[in-house]
Amino acid sequence: MDEFKIRFNKLLVNKFGIHPNQIRPEANFTKDLGADMLDMVELMLEFENEFNIAIPDNEAEKLNTIGQAETYIRDMIKNTDS
């Protein structure tokens, strides 16, 4: 597992109190993990702080699953590094 995935998963485990086995790309933040709007805002802030990126509100609203968030953040990091 790469460093990004370890850090990403750790945030999810800490935020939602879930077992790492529950981290699946198709898992929906609200339906599967029980996140409400405040949880999502806090999670996006944690992602921004952890990975030193900025996630615009209009983009954050589109991140409904773990897989979508992971792909988006990886792309943001890649674009920042280039």
Secondary structure, DSSP 8 states (H G I E B T S, - for coil): --HHHHHHHHHHHHHH---GGG--TT-BTTTTT---HHHHHHHHHHHHHHHT----HHHHTT--BHHHHHHHHHHHHHHHH-
